[in-house]
Amino acid sequence: MVISWSTRAAALLCTVLAVSCGETTPPPMDNPPQVFVVASEANVVGTGFRIFVTVNGCSTVKKLEILENNGALGTATYSATPTPVELTTDDLLQAFPRAGIAADLVLSARATCDDDRVGTSQGVGVRFFPVASVVAGVNGASALPDAFFAEGGTPGQLTSYVGCIGTETGYQLARVNTYGQVVTTNTQPLPVRCSYSSYFTEKNAVTGKRWMLEPGIGALAFDSNLTLTSAITGTYTHLAQGPDGDAIIWDNKTSVLPSLKRISHTGGTVKWEMSTSGIMNAQPVVNAAANTVFISMWDTKLGLEGTVKVLQYNYTTGELVGQHALTTMTYGLGDVPVIPNGQMNADGTVIYFPYQAMGPAAVRAKSGVYACSTLIDNCAATPLWQSPLFEGVATYVVLAGNGEYLAALTENTVWFLSLLNGKILNAGEKGIKASGSLVLHGVQPGPKGDFYVLTGPAGDQFTTYYPQEIIAVENPNSGEVYRYSMGAPPTAPMAGLTVAVDEGGTPWLRIGLKQVKPLAMDFYRQFRGPTP
């Protein structure tokens, strides 16, 4: 059969253009719906948060799924444009093993129209730190002081927080409750300025008083009603309480020889004063049974060497009753010596202090810790123990775990050591390290083996930074449990982050102006996934 041109052309047209030539083809599908997600906050500390979902291009949204890292979290009903969706801690449990705690989440939404067209939004990043509660301050004020300690928290006793606040008439001590309300203040302005750097002692068992030290400015004593009973101004940097509530304090005088003083907890009377040489490199300790004050000093010859020595004074009279040179450390000519800031045990008979390894540059980037008797000379030759070397130059050590282990602090890392033999206890022998270029700003030991590390930018001669990150450790062997960073580097105390632990062992955070109670450690351990 001969096919005419017109017939052949029609057949070709049917083939190429798929026009209707005795067969039916479906019309092309419309474009998928457009889906958008916006988060209420990019960095959330709380029990949950909201996202807002907008869907364009559907007559009706048949199904709305909420995704994290492209995995389904659950569904929601699309009821408005935009539709708010509440996400709680429980909704996000499955994300924590991947994203950690605090969790860096990637949230998106997938919408299905009534005609089965599907569209998925771009992901939006949210950092989420799940906690038990968040309390804002009253009328925009901070819910906690700059620096504070926490009292109570035991069965039948509510937690409260005491610290220093600024008022129109000056600085005052204040007690704040768990609602962020100031419930008590001292009745007169403080004679000693206070700040984020203020240090508070434990409550004295006899007097019920505490001392507050503002380094380089002065110190004061106050009772449980925040009534001031003693105050003294001066360039003080180290302070400890005696058994009767008096303060043993070191005056780092710049114009004359530094001195050690005993200050009455009533009236600020100086009961005795003794000149010292060197730089104090540990908090003093009062041995009540021996009626003796132990102090540790770093005595340096610039460009050559430095000696750690422990001196003993009679607590009643101030008389020098003993001294021992524990070790001498050498350093390069013209080098700035690394002062080995140590800590003594409760009765002053043992001191723990760091040392920098000697040798080539790679070796000098490491350090270790000595445990020494304070009752003999040259103890470093026969120490109670000497730890293995670890990375970084340690400048401080802190007793922790209710006296069960020691924390050695380098510029950006915490190493945990056994008090029995100096063995490194860190999980996998990996130090707890600050994020990125951050450095250590402070630490807070807890009473149950827990330990809290505050980190932030290093700062310089023009800018002072405050902590922006907290790292919580349940115990040395299990490593970190949570790590949270605020984000922007804080340049004011109230924009930063700090922590205190109450008498029941509960940590309390001030994050910016908010009072934050974290969840229990076992929650974070259970859901966060493997320790990195």
RODO-2510 file (C-alpha; in nm, 4 decimals, decimal comma):
residues 532
     n   res          X          Y          Z
     1     m     0,0000     0,0000     0,0000
     2     v     0,1279     0,3414    -0,0935
     3     i     0,0966     0,6013     0,1829
     4     s     0,0210     0,9469     0,0597
     5     w     0,2313     1,2419     0,1884
     6     s    -0,0536     1,3835     0,3855
     7     t    -0,1073     1,0535     0,5682
     8     r     0,2644     1,0120     0,6412
     9     a     0,2844     1,3715     0,7757
    10     a    -0,0095     1,3152     1,0053
    11     a     0,1480     0,9952     1,1443
    12     l     0,4737     1,1775     1,2068
    13     l     0,2928     1,4613     1,3838
    14     c     0,1186     1,2100     1,6133
    15     t     0,4537     1,0494     1,6985
    16     v     0,6552     1,3643     1,7610
    17     l     0,3990     1,5823     1,9320
    18     a     0,1993     1,3068     2,0997
    19     v    -0,1226     1,4702     1,9904
    20     s    -0,4481     1,2842     2,0096
    21     c    -0,4466     1,0373     1,7194
    22     g    -0,6684     0,7701     1,8563
    23     e    -0,4766     0,7566     2,1955
    24     t    -0,5258     0,9665     2,5165
    25     t    -0,2276     1,1102     2,7198
    26     p    -0,2588     1,2812     3,0632
    27     p    -0,2134     1,6565     3,0847
    28     p     0,1127     1,7827     3,2438
    29     m     0,1123     1,8139     3,6283
    30     d     0,1074     2,1603     3,7855
    31     n     0,4155     2,2770     3,9749
    32     p     0,4647     2,1384     4,3292
    33     p     0,3488     2,3575     4,6194
    34     q     0,5936     2,6035     4,7665
    35     v     0,6673     2,5437     5,1360
    36     f     0,8466     2,7838     5,3703
    37     v     0,9599     2,7413     5,7344
    38     v     1,0580     3,0190     5,9757
    39     a     1,1747     2,9549     6,3351
    40     s     1,0735     3,1778     6,6259
    41     e     1,4393     3,1808     6,7423
    42     a     1,7663     3,0588     6,5994
    43     n     1,9199     2,9782     6,9409
    44     v     1,6720     2,8384     7,1931
    45     v     1,7131     2,7538     7,5617
    46     g     1,3871     2,6131     7,6930
    47     t     1,1323     2,3340     7,6965
    48     g     1,0410     2,3846     7,3296
    49     f     0,9931     2,6406     7,0563
    50     r     0,7741     2,7307     6,7584
    51     i     0,8248     2,7128     6,3875
    52     f     0,5876     2,8718     6,1347
    53     v     0,4968     2,6910     5,8124
    54     t     0,3563     2,8571     5,4995
    55     v     0,2271     2,6555     5,1995
    56     n     0,1500     2,8212     4,8655
    57     g    -0,0049     2,6448     4,5649
    58     c    -0,2484     2,4007     4,7302
    59     s    -0,6258     2,4317     4,7307
    60     t    -0,6098     2,2239     5,0483
    61     v    -0,3120     2,0824     5,2381
    62     k    -0,3924     1,7167     5,2911
    63     k    -0,0819     1,6336     5,4915
    64     l     0,1889     1,8404     5,6629
    65     e     0,5025     1,6643     5,7865
    66     i     0,7739     1,8197     6,0041
    67     l     1,1248     1,6939     5,9270
    68     e     1,4627     1,7160     6,1016
    69     n     1,7649     1,6476     5,8825
    70     n     1,5126     1,5027     5,6306
    71     g     1,3826     1,2492     5,8848
    72     a     1,0174     1,2732     5,9886
    73     l     0,9457     1,4053     6,3383
    74     g     0,5669     1,3975     6,3067
    75     t     0,2702     1,5622     6,1407
    76     a     0,0717     1,8792     6,1997
    77     t    -0,2588     2,0231     6,0772
    78     y    -0,2261     2,3097     5,8321
    79     s    -0,4825     2,5544     5,9659
    80     a    -0,3619     2,9040     5,8778
    81     t    -0,1090     3,0955     5,6719
    82     p     0,1359     3,0672     5,8374
    83     t     0,0591     2,7709     6,0654
    84     p     0,2415     2,7720     6,4008
    85     v     0,3836     2,4350     6,5067
    86     e     0,4974     2,3752     6,8667
    87     l     0,8015     2,1489     6,9030
    88     t     0,8768     2,0229     7,2537
    89     t     1,1749     1,8376     7,3961
    90     d     0,9800     1,5096     7,3664
    91     d     0,9153     1,5751     6,9961
    92     l     1,2885     1,6047     6,9327
    93     l     1,4240     1,3080     7,1308
    94     q     1,5057     1,1134     6,8165
    95     a     1,7179     1,4020     6,6847
    96     f     1,9536     1,4279     6,9841
    97     p     2,1673     1,1183     6,9084
    98     r     2,2581     1,2762     6,5741
    99     a     2,2562     1,6447     6,6616
   100     g     2,3942     1,6267     7,0194
   101     i     2,2992     1,8520     7,3110
   102     a     2,2737     2,1370     7,2613
   103     a     2,1265     2,0163     6,9321
   104     d     2,2068     2,1893     6,6049
   105     l     1,8848     2,1014     6,4243
   106     v     1,7973     2,1353     6,0555
   107     l     1,4177     2,1668     6,0356
   108     s     1,1979     2,1577     5,7262
   109     a     0,8378     2,0814     5,6293
   110     r     0,6843     1,8633     5,3579
   111     a     0,3310     1,9435     5,2359
   112     t     0,1011     1,7178     5,0319
   113     c    -0,1864     1,8833     4,8462
   114     d    -0,5325     1,7308     4,8034
   115     d    -0,4320     1,6364     4,4452
   116     d    -0,1186     1,4579     4,5786
   117     r     0,1344     1,7146     4,4660
   118     v     0,4235     1,7324     4,7179
   119     g     0,6599     2,0151     4,8088
   120     t     0,9391     2,0372     5,0674
   121     s     1,0839     2,3521     5,2212
   122     q     1,4467     2,4461     5,2542
   123     g     1,5982     2,3572     5,5935
   124     v     1,6217     2,6175     5,8696
   125     g     1,8872     2,5902     6,1416
   126     v     1,7922     2,6025     6,5109
   127     r     2,0202     2,5407     6,8079
   128     f     1,8113     2,3885     7,0873
   129     f     1,9264     2,3367     7,4467
   130     p     1,6490     2,1448     7,6264
   131     v     1,6177     2,2431     7,9927
   132     a     1,3741     2,1980     8,2806
   133     s     1,2777     2,5648     8,3189
   134     v     1,3588     2,9192     8,2103
   135     v     1,2648     3,2237     8,4188
   136     a     1,2937     3,5817     8,2987
   137     g     1,3663     3,8653     8,5372
   138     v     1,1036     4,1067     8,6622
   139     n     1,0389     4,4089     8,4378
   140     g     1,3242     4,3238     8,2067
   141     a     1,5844     4,2940     8,4833
   142     s     1,8178     4,0000     8,5200
   143     a     1,6745     3,6978     8,6993
   144     l     2,0116     3,6366     8,8702
   145     p     2,3057     3,8519     8,9824
   146     d     2,6299     3,8723     8,7823
   147     a     2,8182     3,6370     9,0142
   148     f     2,6186     3,4358     9,2669
   149     f     2,6091     3,1285     9,4878
   150     a     2,3078     2,9026     9,5358
   151     e     2,1692     2,7995     9,8760
   152     g     1,9047     2,5396     9,9595
   153     g     1,7810     2,2842     9,7129
   154     t     1,7712     2,0084     9,9739
   155     p     1,4449     1,8290    10,0655
   156     g     1,2025     2,0809    10,2135
   157     q     1,4263     2,3788    10,1389
   158     l     1,3754     2,6046     9,8376
   159     t     1,6726     2,7232     9,6365
   160     s     1,7720     3,0887     9,6495
   161     y     2,0637     3,2786     9,4998
   162     v     2,2843     3,5425     9,6607
   163     g     2,5057     3,7829     9,4731
   164     c     2,5840     4,1448     9,4122
   165     i     2,3582     4,3849     9,2218
   166     g     2,3917     4,7456     9,1148
   167     t     2,1359     5,0000     9,2374
   168     e     2,0891     5,3750     9,2052
   169     t     2,2758     5,4217     9,5339
   170     g     2,5588     5,1743     9,4735
   171     y     2,6198     4,8013     9,5034
   172     q     2,4169     4,5773     9,7306
   173     l     2,3992     4,2113     9,8212
   174     a     2,0690     4,0562     9,7168
   175     r     1,8890     3,7274     9,7601
   176     v     1,6822     3,6181     9,4589
   177     n     1,4193     3,3425     9,4492
   178     t     1,3450     3,0906     9,1733
   179     y     1,0907     3,3334     9,0225
   180     g     1,3647     3,5889     8,9561
   181     q     1,2388     3,8170     9,2340
   182     v     1,4679     4,0007     9,4763
   183     v     1,3453     3,9017     9,8231
   184     t     1,6204     4,0438    10,0480
   185     t     1,8974     4,3021    10,0216
   186     n     2,1449     4,4388    10,2707
   187     t     2,0268     4,7695    10,4114
   188     q     2,3278     4,9837    10,3183
   189     p     2,5452     5,0198    10,0064
   190     l     2,8508     4,7970    10,0081
   191     p     3,1815     4,9550    10,1142
   192     v     3,3539     4,7243     9,8626
   193     r     3,2743     4,7292     9,4932
   194     c     3,1725     4,3939     9,3486
   195     s     3,1589     4,2475     8,9979
   196     y     3,1479     3,9338     8,7870
   197     s     3,4873     3,8463     8,9433
   198     s     3,3596     3,8439     9,3025
   199     y     3,4408     3,5281     9,4983
   200     f     3,2274     3,3941     9,7854
   201     t     3,3478     3,1494    10,0512
   202     e     3,1433     2,8614    10,1928
   203     k     2,9238     2,9324    10,4951
   204     n     3,1176     2,9128    10,8221
   205     a     2,9853     2,6356    11,0476
   206     v     3,0279     2,8452    11,3651
   207     t     2,9192     3,1955    11,2629
   208     g     2,6925     3,1175    10,9662
   209     k     2,8755     3,3940    10,7776
   210     r     3,0465     3,4096    10,4394
   211     w     3,3180     3,6320    10,3026
   212     m     3,3084     3,8015     9,9630
   213     l     3,6388     3,8908     9,7978
   214     e     3,6585     4,1352     9,5109
   215     p     4,0154     4,0817     9,3847
   216     g     4,2285     4,3921     9,4042
   217     i     3,9535     4,5920     9,5779
   218     g     3,8632     4,4460     9,9171
   219     a     3,6604     4,1956    10,1148
   220     l     3,3574     4,1863    10,3431
   221     a     3,1782     3,9422    10,5735
   222     f     2,8000     3,9017    10,5939
   223     d     2,5480     3,6767    10,7675
   224     s     2,2501     3,4795    10,6339
   225     n     2,0333     3,7949    10,6512
   226     l     2,2903     3,9738    10,4287
   227     t     2,3867     4,2007    10,7185
   228     l     2,7452     4,3224    10,6817
   229     t     2,9649     4,2530    10,9844
   230     s     3,3160     4,3274    10,8562
   231     a     3,4850     4,4975    10,5638
   232     i     3,8352     4,5876    10,4552
   233     t     3,9718     4,7507    10,1390
   234     g     4,3042     4,6766     9,9735
   235     t     4,4786     4,4900     9,6930
   236     y     4,3712     4,1465     9,8171
   237     t     4,3780     3,8468     9,5843
   238     h     4,3486     3,5312     9,8032
   239     l     4,1208     3,4604    10,1006
   240     a     4,0236     3,1678    10,3225
   241     q     3,8086     3,1384    10,6354
   242     g     3,9371     3,0244    10,9712
   243     p     3,7330     2,7911    11,1947
   244     d     3,6009     3,0888    11,3943
   245     g     3,4950     3,2854    11,0839
   246     d     3,7930     3,5221    11,0627
   247     a     3,9565     3,5687    10,7230
   248     i     4,3127     3,4837    10,6301
   249     i     4,3856     3,7178    10,3422
   250     w     4,6867     3,8022    10,1261
   251     d     4,7495     4,1649    10,0401
   252     n     4,9392     4,1874     9,7111
   253     k     5,0723     4,5333     9,7811
   254     t     5,2437     4,7028     9,4904
   255     s     5,4407     4,9747     9,6752
   256     v     5,5631     4,7757     9,9762
   257     l     5,6238     4,4105    10,0635
   258     p     5,3112     4,1934    10,0305
   259     s     5,1654     4,0634    10,3544
   260     l     4,9444     3,7974    10,5076
   261     k     4,6720     3,9182    10,7448
   262     r     4,4108     3,7788    10,9788
   263     i     4,0928     3,9905    10,9675
   264     s     3,8164     3,9665    11,2290
   265     h     3,4724     3,8686    11,0946
   266     t     3,3349     4,1484    11,3148
   267     g     3,4468     4,5075    11,2678
   268     g     3,7253     4,4494    11,0159
   269     t     3,9998     4,4487    11,2808
   270     v     4,3445     4,3333    11,1679
   271     k     4,4468     4,0787    11,4341
   272     w     4,7957     4,0250    11,2903
   273     e     4,9974     4,0970    10,9765
   274     m     5,3139     3,9260    10,8474
   275     s     5,5271     4,0317    10,5502
   276     t     5,5796     3,7749    10,2730
   277     s     5,7939     3,7457     9,9623
   278     g     5,6911     3,6066     9,6267
   279     i     5,3491     3,5573     9,4698
   280     m     5,0765     3,3545     9,6387
   281     n     4,9934     3,0617     9,4108
   282     a     4,7182     2,8808     9,6069
   283     q     4,4344     2,9734     9,8408
   284     p     4,5485     2,9669    10,2064
   285     v     4,4318     2,6763    10,4219
   286     v     4,3696     2,6827    10,7971
   287     n     4,4379     2,3549    10,9771
   288     a     4,2115     2,3945    11,2813
   289     a     4,3505     2,0916    11,4652
   290     a     4,7076     2,2226    11,4379
   291     n     4,6062     2,5905    11,4759
   292     t     4,8177     2,6527    11,1667
   293     v     4,7812     2,8556    10,8470
   294     f     4,9416     2,7038    10,5352
   295     i     5,0265     2,9285    10,2409
   296     s     5,2019     2,8477     9,9115
   297     m     5,4234     3,1037     9,7385
   298     w     5,5973     3,1245     9,4013
   299     d     5,9331     3,2951     9,4463
   300     t     6,0917     3,3782     9,1117
   301     k     6,4238     3,5066     8,9866
   302     l     6,3275     3,6699     8,6573
   303     g     6,4858     3,4976     8,3590
   304     l     6,6267     3,2054     8,5575
   305     e     6,4076     3,0007     8,7899
   306     g     6,1201     2,9954     9,0354
   307     t     6,0650     2,8068     9,3598
   308     v     5,7412     2,6748     9,5080
   309     k     5,7555     2,7027     9,8861
   310     v     5,5000     2,6427    10,1611
   311     l     5,5038     2,8479    10,4814
   312     q     5,3228     2,7776    10,8075
   313     y     5,1969     3,0417    11,0505
   314     n     5,0407     3,0145    11,3941
   315     y     4,6732     3,1000    11,3427
   316     t     4,6455     3,2792    11,6796
   317     t     4,9618     3,4904    11,6740
   318     g     5,0781     3,5000    11,3109
   319     e     5,4209     3,3660    11,4079
   320     l     5,6079     3,1832    11,1302
   321     v     5,6454     2,8254    11,2528
   322     g     5,7740     2,6395    10,9470
   323     q     5,8647     2,6584    10,5789
   324     h     5,9688     2,4154    10,3066
   325     a     6,0982     2,4645     9,9517
   326     l     5,9123     2,2037     9,7485
   327     t     6,0739     2,2394     9,4059
   328     t     6,2630     2,4813     9,1838
   329     m     6,1634     2,5170     8,8184
   330     t     6,3901     2,6638     8,5515
   331     y     6,2818     2,8510     8,2408
   332     g     6,4570     3,0153     7,9469
   333     l     6,6486     3,3381     7,9922
   334     g     6,4080     3,6274     7,9455
   335     d     6,0998     3,4013     7,9305
   336     v     5,7915     3,4999     8,1271
   337     p     5,7544     3,2257     8,3904
   338     v     5,4366     3,0203     8,3973
   339     i     5,3186     3,0531     8,7584
   340     p     5,2084     2,7081     8,8825
   341     n     4,8831     2,7912     9,0616
   342     g     4,8018     2,4976     9,2881
   343     q     4,5554     2,3840     9,5510
   344     m     4,6076     2,2295     9,8929
   345     n     4,3954     1,9619    10,0546
   346     a     4,1575     2,0413    10,3425
   347     d     4,4248     2,0370    10,6155
   348     g     4,7084     2,1896    10,4124
   349     t     4,9406     1,8894    10,4370
   350     v     4,9319     1,8083    10,0620
   351     i     4,9554     2,0459     9,7683
   352     y     4,8873     1,9765     9,4001
   353     f     5,0493     2,2039     9,1439
   354     p     5,1244     2,1947     8,7693
   355     y     5,4600     2,2142     8,5996
   356     q     5,5698     2,2770     8,2427
   357     a     5,7789     2,0041     8,0783
   358     m     6,1361     2,1034     7,9930
   359     g     6,3042     2,0327     7,6595
   360     p     6,2414     2,1135     7,2909
   361     a     5,9414     2,3258     7,1924
   362     a     5,7217     2,0207     7,1306
   363     v     5,7913     1,8984     7,4834
   364     r     5,7443     2,2405     7,6412
   365     a     5,3926     2,2444     7,4973
   366     k     5,3065     1,9737     7,7521
   367     s     5,2727     1,9747     8,1276
   368     g     5,2005     1,7547     8,4270
   369     v     5,1050     1,7796     8,7936
   370     y     5,2889     1,7040     9,1180
   371     a     5,1239     1,5881     9,4395
   372     c     5,3584     1,6921     9,7202
   373     s     5,3728     1,6854    10,0969
   374     t     5,3937     2,0377    10,2355
   375     l     5,5918     1,9121    10,5354
   376     i     5,9228     1,8268    10,3633
   377     d     6,1825     1,9997    10,1454
   378     n     6,2435     1,9076     9,7805
   379     c     5,9249     1,7044     9,7612
   380     a     5,9315     1,7029     9,3812
   381     a     6,2282     1,4654     9,3999
   382     t     6,0101     1,2148     9,5861
   383     p     5,6509     1,3293     9,5209
   384     l     5,3445     1,1479     9,6444
   385     w     5,2805     1,1094     9,2708
   386     q     5,3659     1,2721     8,9402
   387     s     5,1068     1,2646     8,6629
   388     p     5,1762     1,1659     8,3014
   389     l     5,2372     1,4579     8,0685
   390     f     4,9359     1,5931     7,8798
   391     e     4,8926     1,8447     7,5980
   392     g     4,8926     2,2130     7,6884
   393     v     5,0582     2,4209     7,9563
   394     a     4,8556     2,3875     8,2763
   395     t     4,8426     2,6981     8,4945
   396     y     4,5787     2,5972     8,7528
   397     v     4,4581     2,2858     8,9316
   398     v     4,1255     2,2478     9,1126
   399     l     4,0080     1,9775     9,3545
   400     a     3,6761     1,8347     9,2371
   401     g     3,4395     1,5402     9,2720
   402     n     3,4049     1,6050     9,6466
   403     g     3,7802     1,5553     9,6772
   404     e     3,7948     1,2449     9,4566
   405     y     3,9816     1,3857     9,1553
   406     l     4,1791     1,6838     9,0354
   407     a     4,1161     1,9079     8,7349
   408     a     4,4218     2,0533     8,5617
   409     l     4,3453     2,3575     8,3456
   410     t     4,5369     2,4655     8,0370
   411     e     4,4428     2,7645     7,8226
   412     n     4,1609     2,5764     7,6486
   413     t     4,1431     2,2223     7,7928
   414     v     4,0543     2,0435     8,1179
   415     w     4,2380     1,7265     8,2199
   416     f     4,1074     1,5098     8,5046
   417     l     4,3575     1,3262     8,7245
   418     s     4,3192     1,0608     8,9942
   419     l     4,4025     1,1845     9,3431
   420     l     4,5451     0,8386     9,4209
   421     n     4,8156     0,8232     9,1554
   422     g     4,7782     1,1110     8,9074
   423     k     4,6455     0,8851     8,6305
   424     i     4,4544     1,0653     8,3507
   425     l     4,0825     0,9933     8,3972
   426     n     3,9365     1,1629     8,0886
   427     a     3,7261     0,9353     7,8710
   428     g     3,9564     0,8022     7,5993
   429     e     4,2329     1,0165     7,7565
   430     k     4,0960     1,3105     7,5566
   431     g     4,0810     1,6467     7,7288
   432     i     3,7579     1,8444     7,7606
   433     k     3,8338     2,1187     7,5106
   434     a     3,6716     2,4573     7,4476
   435     s     3,5076     2,4997     7,1079
   436     g     3,7068     2,6576     6,8266
   437     s     3,9303     2,9423     6,9415
   438     l     3,7552     2,9860     7,2785
   439     v     3,9545     2,9649     7,6029
   440     l     3,8701     2,8699     7,9606
   441     h     3,7127     3,1468     8,1692
   442     g     3,6196     2,9506     8,4805
   443     v     3,5143     2,6164     8,6251
   444     q     3,2595     2,5033     8,8845
   445     p     3,2981     2,1623     9,0525
   446     g     2,9751     1,9926     9,1600
   447     p     2,9310     1,7740     9,4691
   448     k     2,8519     1,4488     9,2860
   449     g     3,1493     1,4185     9,0531
   450     d     2,9951     1,6619     8,8040
   451     f     3,2023     1,9476     8,6666
   452     y     3,1129     2,2613     8,4674
   453     v     3,3469     2,4502     8,2343
   454     l     3,2865     2,8078     8,1169
   455     t     3,4617     2,9234     7,8005
   456     g     3,4674     3,2360     7,5864
   457     p     3,6895     3,4513     7,3639
   458     a     4,0347     3,5375     7,4959
   459     g     3,9933     3,9164     7,4802
   460     d     4,2723     4,1692     7,4468
   461     q     4,3842     4,5055     7,5821
   462     f     4,0840     4,6750     7,4209
   463     t     3,7979     4,4306     7,4818
   464     t     3,6988     4,2102     7,7742
   465     y     3,4839     3,9112     7,6901
   466     y     3,2701     3,6972     7,9190
   467     p     3,1765     3,3283     7,8993
   468     q     2,9543     3,2269     7,6089
   469     e     2,9806     2,8476     7,6333
   470     i     2,9202     2,5912     7,9073
   471     i     3,0415     2,2310     7,8992
   472     a     2,8945     1,9924     8,1584
   473     v     3,0730     1,6744     8,2624
   474     e     2,8887     1,4054     8,4578
   475     n     3,2116     1,2468     8,5820
   476     p     3,5644     1,2284     8,4356
   477     n     3,5277     0,8751     8,2980
   478     s     3,2085     0,9410     8,0989
   479     g     3,3107     1,2672     7,9360
   480     e     3,0916     1,5641     7,8530
   481     v     2,7134     1,5423     7,8738
   482     y     2,6072     1,8718     7,7211
   483     r     2,7693     2,1711     7,5583
   484     y     2,5828     2,4925     7,4866
   485     s     2,7044     2,8150     7,3265
   486     m     2,5161     3,1436     7,3211
   487     g     2,6613     3,2447     6,9869
   488     a     2,7735     3,6081     6,9807
   489     p     3,0730     3,6852     7,2085
   490     p     2,9449     3,8715     7,5184
   491     t     3,1232     4,1965     7,6007
   492     a     2,9196     4,2662     7,9172
   493     p     2,8724     4,0383     8,2214
   494     m     2,4936     4,0317     8,1951
   495     a     2,5163     3,9257     7,8310
   496     g     2,7249     3,6235     7,9260
   497     l     2,6791     3,2943     8,1023
   498     t     2,7615     3,1642     8,4503
   499     v     2,6769     2,8729     8,6816
   500     a     2,6379     2,7818     9,0487
   501     v     2,5400     2,4562     9,2192
   502     d     2,2966     2,4507     9,5137
   503     e     2,3332     2,2430     9,8295
   504     g     2,1191     1,9669     9,6798
   505     g     2,3579     1,9319     9,3846
   506     t     2,1393     2,1025     9,1214
   507     p     2,3214     2,3352     8,8792
   508     w     2,1644     2,6726     8,7979
   509     l     2,2669     2,8837     8,5014
   510     r     2,2368     3,2491     8,4200
   511     i     2,2232     3,2742     8,0412
   512     g     2,2013     3,6391     7,9539
   513     l     1,9261     3,7796     8,1749
   514     k     1,7499     3,4456     8,2264
   515     q     1,7599     3,1957     8,5118
   516     v     1,7918     2,8435     8,3716
   517     k     1,7532     2,5062     8,5415
   518     p     1,8988     2,2252     8,3278
   519     l     1,7427     1,8813     8,3092
   520     a     1,8939     1,5964     8,5093
   521     m     2,2303     1,4658     8,3910
   522     d     2,0896     1,1187     8,3203
   523     f     1,8410     1,2705     8,0718
   524     y     2,1183     1,4238     7,8665
   525     r     2,3302     1,1102     7,8934
   526     q     2,0407     0,8883     7,7783
   527     f     1,9352     1,0898     7,4738
   528     r     2,2396     1,2748     7,3501
   529     g     2,4096     0,9749     7,1908
   530     p     2,7795     0,8821     7,2019
   531     t     3,0226     1,1288     7,3566
   532     p     3,2262     1,2909     7,0777
***
